[in-house]
């Protein structure tokens, strides 16, 4: 039988496809099974339009068989088969799609989906095969044909014997290479895993001869090994079932089966959209944070299916970063895929799906916050930081979506509260939403800067995470109420300003001398409006706060960024009298007191001492 050559462009495409189009060699099995499913779909469609055909679904299946002795993998389907002309057209010309032609010729409606639209999937088998044979018999034909090829050199077609309608593809695996183990595609467990991963939801049974270990009849612990034909795919995906048919346990089982996490999902979202872009989705909000969530190794994204066939393990475009913790899958018939069915050709459909998914997640979280507060707080403990990053990132463009989901610890409620709850409790005369930053709730509680705000009866939000203040700076306000740090220069409170001004004027030379002693360490030294029982504190002027400085100092590229610190002195405290006396009578003691007060303020803020040795020496001098 003379060998026919592929066309020149087909040769180039085959070489390129085998070497670069597909990212993983295991994809070949997905492609062959998808084509087999297409062939059965065509029979199903014929049965819908031809009363002479009795489509008994039990007679239609796909069978995968491995033979280790011959090193062959065989995929058989009971679909529509191919004529000699169709073999030449579909397999002789790469990128000639028989499925697409069938769909166009029969004017099939969109609800009769055909997966294979590019005609190249079959040739992915040459990534692992040194030779491929196709034996096929078409519906309505008495003749069968055998197509054979060893790759780019061409192919042969000859008549053969085949009793049943359908197609059998036999892949003769390549010899193992130093970095490639082709024998893995003969292993039962490996084949089952590939089928489960990519083709679990093909609508027809995918059968395999599976090894089963059964106990002997003599009640001994020994087992007997037998071979049993089993269906290894699920066939009916959970996302295509009616929600009313499913229980929480069904969703939890799906979560575990797909290995989305080792925890139980806190909430699931089942989406069925039948509009301009049709898709189904099942999304999960996990209960606990993955160990690698904030590492470079973590990949966000949802599984993406096209008509039940897995296209991408992690489609990151389906989720905004701030909802990157969501697990699950999306299945759509309306995606525009490239020839390898691994990459999307255009993102219009994906953007529409992504936008809808984002809104669904946001609304579900709002509902959880409103109706299941305990569950929401559990979620927030794990992923609240990510929502704050979402507010801060992209120049705050997502803050409108996320601000109502934020929670912070309240000084008065002694628990997490939302911004809406805070504002609803604000007295009429309160101008700002007050917050304080620190390493822990207990530490913030003891900050000198909180005294005046707390004594006015105003609630303070405690910020303990490095991202908190950055997020709030981006948020700027909530319900027209600006955020104000308790360390800000102007707290917007009624205080004895005249008395403070008199003290500042009266002791102007003292404060100027303190500033001279401290040099560039502080921008100013002044009488405090906020201190009541504490002698001293640090505040900041400008956009960079002291807490921001601490965060930025941990980043090598930002170590030069510093807050403009102001040392505030409590003029009502006994230590101020000692300071005045030293200023008037003992310059050395005055300098000692100044440095000690500054270092005391640093320690209160949790900032490192610039010279611990000098500080201990100063303490020793005081004790002498």
C-alpha positions in Angstrom: 0.0 0.0 0.0 1.6 3.3 -1.1 2.3 5.9 1.6 0.5 9.2 1.2 2.3 12.3 2.3 0.9 15.0 4.5 0.7 18.4 2.9 3.8 20.6 3.6 1.9 22.9 6.0 0.5 19.9 7.8 4.0 18.5 8.3 5.2 21.8 9.8 2.1 21.9 12.1 2.6 18.3 13.2 6.2 19.0 14.1 5.3 22.2 16.0 2.4 20.5 17.8 4.4 17.5 19.0 7.2 19.8 20.2 5.5 22.9 21.5 1.7 23.3 21.3 0.8 21.1 24.2 2.3 21.8 27.6 2.1 18.3 29.0 2.3 15.0 27.2 -0.5 13.4 29.2 -2.9 15.8 27.3 -2.9 13.3 24.4 -5.3 11.0 26.2 -7.7 13.9 26.9 -7.7 14.7 23.2 -8.3 11.2 22.0 -11.1 10.7 24.5 -12.7 14.0 23.6 -12.7 13.0 19.9 -14.3 9.6 20.9 -17.0 11.5 22.8 -17.6 13.6 19.7 -18.1 10.5 17.6 -20.8 9.2 20.0 -22.4 12.7 20.1 -22.7 12.5 16.3 -24.6 9.2 16.6 -26.8 10.8 19.2 -27.6 13.7 17.0 -28.3 11.3 14.0 -30.7 9.4 16.3 -32.6 12.7 17.0 -33.1 13.3 13.3 -33.5 9.7 12.1 -36.3 7.6 13.5 -34.6 4.4 12.1 -31.8 4.8 14.6 -32.4 3.4 18.1 -30.0 5.2 20.4 -29.6 3.0 23.5 -27.1 4.8 25.7 -25.9 1.5 27.3 -24.4 0.6 23.9 -22.3 3.7 23.7 -19.0 4.0 25.6 -15.3 4.5 25.3 -12.8 1.8 26.3 -9.2 2.4 27.2 -6.9 -0.7 27.2 -3.2 -1.0 27.8 -0.9 -3.9 26.8 2.5 -3.8 28.5 3.9 -6.7 26.4 3.2 -4.9 23.1 3.6 -1.4 24.7 0.4 -0.2 23.2 -2.5 1.9 24.4 -5.8 1.4 22.7 -8.9 3.7 22.8 -12.1 2.3 21.3 -15.4 4.1 20.9 -18.8 3.0 19.6 -19.5 6.3 17.8 -20.3 7.1 14.3 -17.0 6.0 12.7 -15.4 7.4 9.5 -15.6 6.6 5.8 -12.4 6.4 3.7 -13.0 9.9 2.4 -13.5 11.2 6.0 -10.2 9.4 7.0 -8.4 11.2 4.3 -9.9 14.6 5.0 -9.9 14.4 8.8 -6.6 12.6 9.4 -4.7 13.3 6.2 -5.0 17.1 6.6 -4.0 18.4 10.0 -6.4 21.0 11.4 -9.2 19.7 9.3 -12.0 19.3 11.9 -14.5 16.6 11.1 -16.5 17.6 14.2 -16.7 21.2 13.1 -17.7 20.2 9.6 -20.4 17.9 11.0 -21.7 20.7 13.1 -21.9 23.1 10.3 -23.3 20.7 7.7 -26.1 19.6 10.0 -26.8 23.2 11.2 -26.6 21.9 14.8 -27.9 24.2 17.5 -25.7 25.3 20.3 -27.2 22.8 22.8 -25.8 19.9 20.8 -22.2 20.5 21.7 -19.3 19.0 19.8 -16.0 19.4 21.6 -13.4 18.9 18.9 -13.3 22.0 16.6 -9.7 22.1 15.4 -8.8 18.7 14.1 -5.4 18.7 15.7 -6.2 16.8 19.0 -5.7 13.4 17.4 -2.1 14.3 16.4 -1.2 15.0 20.0 -0.8 11.2 20.2 2.5 11.6 18.4 4.0 13.2 21.4 4.1 9.7 22.9 3.7 7.4 19.9 6.2 6.1 17.3 3.2 4.8 15.4 -0.5 5.2 15.4 -3.2 3.1 13.8 -6.9 3.9 13.4 -9.4 1.2 12.5 -12.8 2.6 11.8 -16.2 1.6 10.4 -18.7 4.4 9.6 -22.4 4.2 10.4 -24.3 3.1 7.3 -21.3 1.6 5.6 -20.3 -2.1 5.1 -16.7 -1.3 4.8 -14.0 -0.7 7.3 -10.6 1.0 6.9 -7.2 1.1 8.6 -5.3 4.3 8.8 -1.6 4.1 9.9 1.1 6.7 10.4 4.5 6.9 12.0 4.5 10.8 12.0 5.5 13.4 9.6 6.6 11.0 6.8 3.0 10.3 5.9 0.2 7.7 6.3 -1.5 4.8 4.6 -5.2 3.8 4.3 -6.3 0.3 3.4 -9.5 -1.8 3.7 -9.8 -4.0 6.8 -12.2 -6.1 8.7 -14.3 -4.6 11.6 -17.6 -6.0 12.7 -19.0 -3.1 14.8 -19.5 0.6 13.9 -17.0 2.9 15.6 -13.3 3.6 15.9 -10.3 1.9 17.5 -7.1 3.9 17.9 -3.9 2.0 18.8 -0.9 4.0 20.0 2.5 2.3 19.9 4.5 4.0 22.5 8.0 5.4 22.0 10.9 3.8 23.7 11.8 5.3 27.0 14.4 8.1 26.9 16.7 9.5 29.6 14.2 12.2 30.6 11.0 10.6 29.4 9.3 7.5 30.8 6.6 6.5 28.2 5.8 3.4 30.1 3.8 5.5 32.6 1.0 5.6 30.0 0.7 1.8 30.4 0.1 1.9 34.1 -3.4 1.3 35.3 -3.3 3.9 38.1 -1.7 6.6 35.9 -4.3 6.1 33.2 -7.1 6.3 35.7 -5.7 9.5 37.2 -5.4 11.2 33.8 -9.0 10.2 32.9 -10.3 11.5 36.2 -8.3 14.7 35.9 -9.3 15.7 32.4 -12.3 13.6 31.2 -14.2 12.7 34.4 -17.3 14.5 33.2 -17.4 13.2 29.6 -21.1 12.3 29.3 -20.4 8.7 28.2 -18.8 5.8 30.2 -15.1 5.5 29.9 -14.3 1.9 30.7 -11.1 0.2 31.8 -10.1 -3.3 32.9 -9.2 -2.7 36.5 -7.3 -4.9 38.9 -9.5 -5.9 41.9 -8.3 -7.6 45.1 -10.9 -9.7 46.7 -10.6 -11.9 49.9 -10.3 -15.6 49.5 -13.4 -17.7 50.3 -11.5 -19.5 53.1 -11.7 -16.4 55.3 -7.9 -16.0 55.3 -6.3 -12.6 55.0 -5.0 -13.4 51.6 -6.7 -11.9 48.5 -7.3 -13.0 45.0 -6.4 -10.7 42.1 -9.1 -10.4 39.4 -9.7 -8.2 36.4 -12.9 -6.3 36.3 -14.3 -3.9 33.7 -15.2 -0.7 35.4 -16.4 2.8 34.4 -13.7 5.2 35.7 -15.4 8.5 35.0 -18.3 10.2 36.8 -20.1 11.2 33.6 -22.7 13.5 35.1 -20.9 16.6 36.6 -22.4 17.9 39.9 -22.6 21.4 38.4 -25.1 20.3 35.8 -27.5 18.9 38.4 -30.3 20.9 39.9 -29.4 22.6 43.2 -32.5 21.0 44.7 -31.1 17.5 44.0 -27.9 18.2 46.0 -27.1 18.3 49.7 -24.3 20.0 51.6 -22.7 16.6 51.8 -22.7 16.3 48.0 -20.8 19.6 47.8 -18.4 18.7 50.5 -17.7 15.3 48.8 -17.0 17.1 45.6 -14.6 19.5 47.4 -12.7 16.5 48.8 -12.7 14.6 45.6 -11.2 17.5 43.7 -8.6 18.0 46.4 -9.5 21.7 46.7 -8.4 21.5 50.4 -8.0 19.3 53.4 -10.5 21.3 55.4 -14.3 21.5 55.0 -15.5 24.4 52.9 -17.1 27.1 54.9 -19.6 28.0 52.1 -20.4 26.9 48.6 -21.8 28.9 45.7 -23.5 27.0 42.8 -23.9 29.2 39.7 -25.9 28.5 36.6 -25.9 31.3 34.0 -27.8 30.9 30.7 -27.4 34.3 29.0 -25.1 35.8 26.4 -22.3 33.8 28.0 -23.4 30.5 29.3 -21.6 28.8 32.1 -21.9 26.7 35.2 -19.7 27.0 38.3 -19.3 25.7 41.8 -17.2 27.8 44.1 -16.0 27.2 47.6 -15.0 29.5 50.4 -12.4 27.5 52.4 -12.5 27.3 56.2 -8.8 27.5 56.8 -5.9 29.3 55.0 -3.5 27.1 52.9 -0.1 26.9 54.5 1.5 28.4 51.4 -1.1 31.0 50.7 1.2 34.1 51.1 4.1 32.4 49.4 5.3 32.7 45.8 4.4 29.0 45.3 0.7 29.5 45.8 -1.3 29.7 42.6 -4.7 31.2 42.6 -7.3 30.2 40.0 -10.3 28.1 39.2 -10.4 24.9 37.2 -11.7 25.7 33.7 -13.7 23.2 31.7 -15.1 23.4 28.2 -18.1 21.2 27.9 -17.0 19.0 30.7 -13.4 18.6 29.5 -10.7 20.2 31.7 -8.9 22.9 29.9 -6.9 24.6 32.6 -6.0 23.5 36.2 -5.6 27.1 37.4 -7.3 29.8 35.4 -6.2 32.9 37.4 -8.1 35.3 35.1 -11.4 34.1 36.6 -10.6 35.5 40.1 -9.4 38.9 41.3 -6.4 38.6 43.5 -8.3 39.7 46.6 -10.6 36.7 46.1 -7.7 34.4 45.3 -8.6 32.1 48.2 -11.8 30.9 46.5 -11.6 27.3 45.1 -13.7 25.6 42.5 -14.5 25.3 38.8 -16.2 26.9 35.8 -17.6 25.0 32.8 -18.6 26.9 29.7 -19.5 25.9 26.1 -18.9 29.4 24.9 -15.1 29.8 25.3 -12.9 30.6 22.3 -9.9 28.2 22.6 -6.8 27.9 20.6 -5.8 24.7 18.7 -4.4 23.1 21.8 -7.5 23.8 23.8 -5.2 25.0 26.6 -5.1 28.7 25.9 -8.0 31.1 25.4 -7.9 33.0 22.1 -9.8 36.0 23.4 -10.7 37.2 26.9 -14.1 38.8 26.3 -16.0 35.8 27.4 -13.6 35.2 30.3 -13.9 38.8 31.5 -17.7 38.6 31.5 -17.6 35.3 33.5 -15.0 36.8 35.9 -17.0 39.9 36.6 -20.1 37.8 37.4 -18.1 35.5 39.6 -16.6 38.4 41.5 -20.1 39.8 42.2 -21.4 36.4 43.3 -18.5 36.0 45.8 -18.9 39.5 47.1 -22.6 39.0 47.7 -22.1 35.6 49.3 -19.6 37.1 51.7 -22.0 40.0 52.6 -24.8 37.5 53.2 -22.5 35.4 55.4 -21.5 38.5 57.4 -25.2 39.5 57.8 -26.7 36.1 58.5 -23.9 33.9 59.8 -21.7 36.2 61.8 -19.7 33.5 63.5 -18.9 31.8 60.2 -17.9 35.1 58.7 -15.5 35.9 61.6 -14.0 32.5 61.1 -13.5 33.2 57.4 -12.1 36.7 58.3 -9.6 35.3 60.7 -8.1 33.3 57.8 -8.6 35.7 54.8 -9.3 39.2 56.2 -5.7 40.2 55.4 -6.3 39.4 51.8 -9.4 41.7 51.6 -7.3 44.5 53.1 -4.6 43.9 50.5 -7.4 44.2 47.9 -8.4 47.6 49.2 -4.8 48.8 49.1 -3.7 47.3 45.7 -4.4 48.8 42.3 -4.5 52.3 43.7 -7.7 51.6 45.6 -9.9 50.9 42.6 -11.5 47.9 44.4 -12.3 49.6 47.7 -15.9 50.0 46.8 -16.3 46.3 46.5 -14.5 45.5 49.7 -15.0 48.2 52.3 -18.2 46.7 53.7 -16.4 43.3 54.2 -13.7 44.8 56.4 -13.6 44.2 60.2 -11.5 45.6 63.0 -11.3 45.1 66.7 -13.2 47.7 68.7 -12.0 49.4 71.9 -15.5 49.6 73.3 -17.2 46.4 71.9 -14.1 44.3 72.6 -14.7 42.3 69.4 -14.4 42.6 65.6 -16.8 45.2 64.1 -17.5 46.5 60.6 -17.1 50.0 59.5 -20.8 50.4 59.1 -21.4 49.3 62.7 -18.8 51.8 63.9 -20.3 54.7 62.1 -23.8 53.8 63.2 -22.7 54.2 66.8 -20.9 57.5 66.4 -22.2 60.4 68.5 -23.4 63.3 66.5 -20.5 65.6 67.5 -17.8 63.0 66.5 -16.0 64.1 63.4 -13.7 61.2 62.6 -13.4 57.4 62.7 -10.5 57.0 65.1 -7.9 54.2 65.0 -4.7 53.2 66.7 -1.9 51.0 65.5 0.2 48.5 67.4 1.5 44.9 67.6 -1.4 43.7 69.7 -4.8 44.7 71.2 -3.3 44.8 74.7 -0.4 47.0 73.6 -2.7 49.4 71.8 -4.9 49.6 74.9 -1.9 51.0 76.9 -0.8 53.5 74.3 -0.7 57.1 75.8 -2.1 58.5 72.5 -5.5 56.7 73.1 -6.2 58.5 76.4 -7.9 61.7 75.2 -10.0 60.0 72.5 -11.1 57.3 74.9 -11.9 59.8 77.7 -14.2 61.6 75.2 -16.2 58.3 75.0 -15.2 57.6 71.4 -14.7 54.2 70.0 -11.2 53.3 68.6 -10.5 50.7 66.0 -7.3 48.7 66.7 -5.0 48.0 63.7 -2.6 45.1 64.4 -1.6 44.0 60.9 1.0 45.7 58.7 -1.5 46.2 55.9 -4.2 47.9 58.0 -3.1 51.4 57.9 -2.0 51.3 54.2 -5.5 50.0 53.3 -7.2 52.8 55.4 -5.0 55.4 53.8 -6.3 54.2 50.4 -9.9 54.1 51.7 -9.6 57.6 53.1 -13.1 57.8 54.4 -16.3 55.7 55.0 -19.8 57.1 54.6 -18.2 60.6 54.4 -16.4 60.1 57.7 -12.6 60.5 57.5 -10.2 58.2 59.3 -8.0 59.7 61.9 -5.1 58.1 63.8 -5.0 58.8 67.5 -1.4 59.9 66.8 -2.4 62.6 64.4 -1.5 66.2 65.1 -5.1 67.4 65.1 -7.6 65.0 66.7 -10.6 67.3 66.1 -11.4 67.3 69.8 -12.4 70.1 72.0 -9.4 70.6 74.3 -7.9 73.4 76.3 -6.1 74.9 73.3 -5.5 78.3 74.9 -3.8 76.7 77.9 -1.6 74.5 75.6 -0.7 77.6 73.5 0.3 79.5 76.7 2.5 76.6 77.9 4.1 76.3 74.5 4.9 80.1 74.3 6.0 80.3 78.0 8.4 77.4 77.6 9.4 78.0 74.0 13.1 78.1 74.8 12.9 74.8 76.7 11.3 73.0 73.7 13.7 74.5 71.3 16.6 73.4 73.4 15.2 69.8 73.6 14.8 69.8 69.8 18.4 71.0 69.5 19.6 68.1 71.8 17.7 65.6 69.7 18.8 67.0 66.4 17.3 65.3 63.3 15.7 62.6 65.4 12.5 64.7 65.7 10.9 67.3 63.6 9.5 69.2 66.6 9.0 69.1 70.4 5.8 70.5 71.8 3.2 70.5 74.6 0.8 67.6 74.1 -2.9 68.0 73.7 -3.7 64.3 74.1 -1.6 63.1 77.1 -3.3 62.9 80.6 -1.4 60.4 82.8 1.6 59.6 80.7 4.6 62.0 80.5 5.6 61.7 76.9 4.7 60.2 73.5 5.7 60.3 69.9 3.3 61.4 67.1 3.9 62.0 63.4 3.2 64.7 60.9 2.7 64.1 57.2 1.5 61.0 55.3 4.0 58.5 56.7 3.0 57.4 60.2 5.2 55.8 62.8 3.6 52.4 62.2 4.1 52.8 58.4 7.8 53.5 59.0 8.1 50.3 61.0 6.6 48.3 58.1 8.6 50.1 55.4 11.9 49.7 57.4 11.5 45.9 56.9 11.8 46.4 53.1 15.3 46.9 51.9 14.3 49.3 49.2 12.4 51.6 51.6 14.8 51.8 54.6 15.3 55.5 53.9 11.6 56.2 54.5 11.0 57.8 57.9 8.1 59.4 59.6 8.4 63.1 60.7 8.3 62.4 64.4 7.1 64.9 67.0 8.0 64.5 70.7 5.0 65.5 72.8 5.4 66.4 76.5 2.7 66.3 79.1 3.0 69.7 80.8 0.7 68.5 83.7 3.0 65.6 84.6 5.5 65.9 87.5 8.4 65.1 85.2 7.8 68.4 83.4 8.6 70.3 86.6 11.9 68.3 86.9 12.6 69.1 83.2 12.1 72.8 83.8 14.3 72.9 86.9 17.1 71.1 85.0 16.7 73.5 82.0 17.2 76.4 84.4 19.9 75.0 86.7 21.7 71.9 85.2 22.3 71.7 81.4 23.9 68.2 81.6 20.9 66.8 83.5 18.5 68.6 81.1 20.2 66.8 78.2 20.0 63.5 80.1 16.3 63.9 80.7 15.7 64.9 77.1 17.4 61.7 75.8 15.6 59.5 78.3 12.2 60.9 77.5 12.9 60.4 73.7 14.0 56.8 74.3 11.0 56.2 76.5 8.7 57.4 73.7 10.5 55.1 71.3 10.0 52.1 73.6 6.3 52.9 74.0 5.9 52.9 70.2 7.7 49.6 69.9 10.6 51.2 67.9 14.2 50.1 68.4 16.5 52.2 70.5 19.1 53.9 68.3 21.8 53.5 70.9 20.9 50.9 73.6 24.4 51.3 75.3 23.9 55.1 75.7 20.4 54.5 77.0 21.7 52.1 79.7 24.4 54.5 80.7 21.8 57.3 81.0 19.7 55.1 83.2 22.8 54.4 85.4 23.4 58.1 85.8 19.8 58.7 87.0 20.2 55.9 89.6 23.5 57.3 91.0 
